[in-house]
Amino acid sequence: MRKWADYCISAVRYSDAPRHIIRAKVHEDKGDTIGEAEEWTRLEIVKKIENGRTFVTIFKTENGKWRKGEDVHVIEIRGKKYIRTDKNEIEEDNLGSLPEF
């Protein structure tokens, strides 16, 4: 199997307002397998992306296999960095329909 990205995000915890990622469940994409989840902070994810690492969202299917979601990006709006799966210039983090924990 071809790697989807360097890392995959399977779940996220947001703050209330403004909506920012507090922690996310991140897995290393090993090509043939997806590694065990580790909890990373928002800052850890931003730094990895800024250092050239790639991220995608992933979802567990009914048969227990992982399915690729969307690419994850850091966008800057008015000098602040946000983690998003889209390019909308909304001042909050948004990883689509990932489950929250």
The 8 nearest C-alpha neighbors of each residue, nearest first, counted from 0:
[[1, 31, 30, 2, 32, 3, 29, 28],
 [0, 2, 30, 3, 31, 29, 4, 28],
 [3, 1, 30, 4, 28, 0, 29, 5],
 [2, 4, 1, 28, 55, 5, 67, 30],
 [5, 3, 53, 54, 6, 2, 55, 28],
 [4, 6, 53, 28, 52, 54, 27, 7],
 [7, 5, 27, 54, 28, 4, 26, 53],
 [6, 8, 55, 26, 54, 56, 25, 57],
 [7, 9, 25, 56, 24, 57, 10, 55],
 [10, 8, 57, 24, 56, 58, 7, 25],
 [11, 9, 98, 24, 97, 99, 23, 8],
 [10, 12, 23, 99, 22, 100, 24, 13],
 [11, 13, 22, 99, 100, 21, 20, 23],
 [14, 12, 20, 19, 21, 18, 15, 11],
 [13, 15, 18, 19, 16, 21, 20, 17],
 [16, 14, 18, 17, 13, 19, 20, 12],
 [17, 15, 18, 14, 19, 13, 91, 20],
 [16, 18, 15, 19, 91, 14, 90, 92],
 [17, 19, 16, 91, 14, 15, 13, 92],
 [20, 18, 92, 13, 14, 91, 17, 21],
 [19, 21, 13, 41, 22, 12, 92, 14],
 [20, 22, 13, 12, 41, 40, 14, 19],
 [23, 21, 40, 12, 39, 20, 41, 11],
 [22, 24, 11, 39, 38, 10, 25, 12],
 [23, 25, 38, 10, 37, 36, 8, 9],
 [24, 26, 8, 37, 36, 7, 23, 38],
 [27, 25, 36, 7, 34, 6, 35, 33],
 [26, 28, 6, 34, 29, 33, 5, 7],
 [29, 27, 33, 6, 5, 30, 2, 4],
 [30, 28, 32, 33, 31, 27, 34, 2],
 [29, 31, 2, 1, 32, 28, 0, 33],
 [32, 30, 0, 29, 33, 1, 2, 28],
 [33, 31, 29, 30, 34, 28, 0, 27],
 [32, 34, 28, 29, 27, 26, 35, 31],
 [35, 33, 27, 26, 28, 32, 36, 29],
 [36, 34, 26, 37, 33, 27, 25, 24],
 [37, 35, 26, 25, 24, 34, 38, 27],
 [36, 38, 25, 24, 39, 26, 35, 23],
 [37, 39, 24, 23, 25, 22, 36, 40],
 [40, 38, 23, 22, 43, 37, 24, 25],
 [39, 41, 22, 43, 42, 21, 23, 44],
 [40, 42, 44, 43, 20, 21, 22, 45],
 [41, 43, 45, 40, 44, 46, 39, 47],
 [44, 42, 40, 46, 41, 45, 39, 47],
 [43, 45, 47, 41, 42, 46, 48, 40],
 [46, 44, 42, 48, 47, 43, 49, 41],
 [47, 45, 49, 43, 44, 48, 42, 50],
 [46, 48, 50, 44, 52, 49, 45, 43],
 [49, 47, 52, 51, 45, 50, 46, 53],
 [48, 50, 46, 51, 47, 45, 52, 73],
 [51, 49, 47, 48, 52, 46, 45, 53],
 [52, 50, 48, 49, 53, 47, 46, 5],
 [51, 53, 48, 47, 50, 5, 54, 49],
 [52, 54, 5, 4, 48, 6, 51, 55],
 [55, 53, 6, 71, 4, 7, 5, 70],
 [56, 54, 70, 7, 71, 69, 8, 4],
 [55, 57, 8, 68, 69, 7, 9, 67],
 [58, 56, 67, 68, 9, 66, 8, 7],
 [57, 59, 66, 65, 9, 60, 67, 68],
 [58, 60, 65, 64, 63, 66, 61, 57],
 [61, 59, 63, 64, 62, 65, 58, 66],
 [60, 62, 63, 59, 64, 65, 58, 66],
 [61, 63, 60, 64, 59, 65, 66, 58],
 [64, 62, 60, 61, 59, 65, 58, 66],
 [65, 63, 60, 59, 62, 66, 61, 58],
 [64, 66, 59, 58, 60, 57, 67, 63],
 [65, 67, 58, 57, 59, 68, 60, 64],
 [68, 66, 57, 56, 58, 65, 69, 55],
 [67, 69, 56, 57, 55, 66, 58, 70],
 [70, 68, 55, 56, 84, 71, 67, 57],
 [69, 71, 55, 84, 54, 56, 72, 68],
 [70, 72, 84, 55, 54, 83, 69, 82],
 [73, 71, 83, 82, 84, 74, 70, 48],
 [72, 74, 82, 81, 83, 80, 45, 75],
 [75, 73, 81, 80, 72, 82, 76, 83],
 [74, 76, 80, 79, 78, 81, 77, 73],
 [75, 77, 79, 78, 80, 74, 88, 90],
 [78, 76, 79, 75, 80, 90, 88, 74],
 [77, 79, 76, 75, 80, 74, 81, 90],
 [80, 78, 75, 76, 77, 81, 90, 74],
 [81, 79, 75, 74, 73, 76, 78, 82],
 [80, 82, 92, 74, 73, 91, 75, 83],
 [83, 81, 73, 92, 72, 93, 74, 71],
 [84, 82, 93, 94, 85, 72, 92, 71],
 [83, 85, 71, 94, 70, 72, 69, 95],
 [86, 84, 83, 87, 72, 71, 93, 94],
 [85, 87, 88, 84, 83, 74, 72, 89],
 [88, 86, 89, 85, 83, 90, 84, 74],
 [87, 89, 86, 90, 76, 74, 75, 91],
 [88, 90, 87, 91, 76, 92, 86, 81],
 [89, 91, 88, 76, 81, 92, 17, 79],
 [92, 90, 18, 89, 19, 81, 93, 17],
 [91, 93, 82, 19, 81, 83, 18, 20],
 [94, 92, 83, 95, 82, 91, 84, 85],
 [95, 93, 84, 83, 97, 96, 92, 82],
 [94, 96, 93, 97, 84, 83, 69, 85],
 [95, 97, 98, 94, 93, 99, 10, 56],
 [98, 96, 10, 95, 94, 99, 9, 11],
 [99, 97, 10, 96, 11, 100, 9, 12],
 [98, 100, 11, 12, 10, 97, 13, 23],
 [99, 12, 11, 10, 98, 23, 13, 24]]
